[in-house]
Amino acid sequence: VTAADADEGLNGHVKYALKKQIGMALGVFDLDSESGKITLLRSLDFEEGNAYELEVQSRDGGGLFDTAKVV
């Protein structure tokens, strides 16, 4: 995931966090707080589920944030 902030310095630095892992997504994904890169912690099993849903939050150094659903 990617978010941008036009501010300079600390207020423009964006960090990422997983706010919610829904259903089968729990314990399957990891999110790098600096880059926003989502990686797998284990292999996906499409017999368990054919879709996974995450809620990702981006937050800047000034305390502003936004969330996005990743399916």
C-alpha positions in Angstrom: 0.0 0.0 0.0 1.1 3.6 -0.6 0.1 6.9 1.0 1.7 10.3 0.3 1.8 13.4 2.4 2.9 16.8 0.9 4.2 18.1 4.2 8.0 18.4 4.8 10.0 16.8 7.6 8.4 14.7 10.3 4.8 15.7 9.4 5.3 14.3 5.9 6.6 10.9 7.1 3.9 8.2 6.7 3.8 5.0 8.7 1.5 2.0 8.1 -0.3 -0.4 10.5 -2.7 -3.3 10.2 -5.9 -2.2 12.0 -8.0 -5.2 11.3 -7.5 -8.7 9.8 -10.9 -10.1 9.0 -11.8 -13.8 9.1 -9.2 -16.0 7.4 -6.7 -13.2 7.1 -5.8 -13.3 10.8 -2.1 -14.4 11.1 -1.6 -14.7 7.3 -0.2 -11.2 6.5 2.5 -8.9 7.7 2.7 -5.2 7.0 6.0 -3.3 7.0 5.3 -0.1 9.0 7.8 2.0 6.9 7.3 0.8 3.4 3.7 -0.3 3.4 4.7 -3.7 1.8 2.3 -6.5 2.6 3.9 -10.0 2.8 2.6 -13.5 3.6 3.5 -15.2 6.9 2.3 -18.5 5.5 1.1 -19.9 2.2 -2.5 -19.2 1.1 -4.9 -22.1 1.1 -7.8 -21.5 -1.2 -9.7 -24.4 0.4 -9.8 -22.3 3.5 -11.1 -19.2 1.7 -10.9 -17.6 -1.7 -10.6 -14.0 -0.4 -8.9 -12.2 2.4 -9.7 -8.8 3.9 -7.4 -6.4 5.7 -7.9 -2.9 7.0 -4.7 -0.8 6.7 -4.1 2.6 8.4 -1.6 5.2 7.2 -0.6 7.9 9.7 1.6 10.9 9.2 3.9 12.6 11.8 1.3 15.2 12.5 -1.2 12.7 13.7 -3.5 12.7 10.7 -4.5 9.2 9.4 -6.7 7.4 6.8 -7.7 3.8 6.4 -8.2 1.6 3.4 -9.6 -1.9 2.9 -7.4 -4.4 1.1 -9.1 -7.4 -0.4 
